[in-house]
Amino acid sequence: MTTQNYHQSITADIPPSEAFDKIGRVPEWWGTDFEGQTRQVGDVFTVRFEGGVVFTMEIVEAIPDKKVVWRAIESIQPSLKDVNEWTGTQIVWEISSQGKATQIDMTHVGLVPDMECYDMCKEGWDFLMLTSLLNLITENKGNPVGPDAVNP
């Protein structure tokens, strides 16, 4: 059984504080059908997509300019056999200085190749990290998924 969690990194010439801020601007890079707060421990937010796909996250750890951890407290992916497959997984954001640049490492702990949604979710996270969040960081304009889009 494969247990390697999904992981992706991006690096940009920004300070760690800006990386931390932009990760928290979820509706600007992940999904526009958004409600909630994304800044401190205990905050909860929900992102919805076409087809009844819903992800509700709770901030369980936040170290400004260094680390943020989101825990999926609800996930509904109606196209899957286990519609709640993400529930209980964690998305760990680690921010580190690399000379004058800042590296953002995102690990979706629990999103492993044995999961039914892995390939679809990997494709979505790759786009969100390598295009949308990176564009928000470098050009101040992300590419979030709109309410009429398919699950990222």
Secondary structure as GFF3:
##gff-version 3
##sequence-region A 1 152
A	DSSP	beta_strand	6	12	.	.	.	ID=ss1
A	DSSP	alpha_helix	16	23	.	.	.	ID=ss2
A	DSSP	three_ten_helix	26	28	.	.	.	ID=ss3
A	DSSP	beta_strand	34	36	.	.	.	ID=ss4
A	DSSP	beta_strand	44	49	.	.	.	ID=ss5
A	DSSP	three_ten_helix	50	52	.	.	.	ID=ss6
A	DSSP	beta_strand	53	63	.	.	.	ID=ss7
A	DSSP	beta_strand	67	76	.	.	.	ID=ss8
A	DSSP	beta_strand	90	98	.	.	.	ID=ss9
A	DSSP	beta_strand	101	109	.	.	.	ID=ss10
A	DSSP	alpha_helix	118	127	.	.	.	ID=ss11
A	DSSP	pi_helix	128	133	.	.	.	ID=ss12
A	DSSP	alpha_helix	134	139	.	.	.	ID=ss13
###
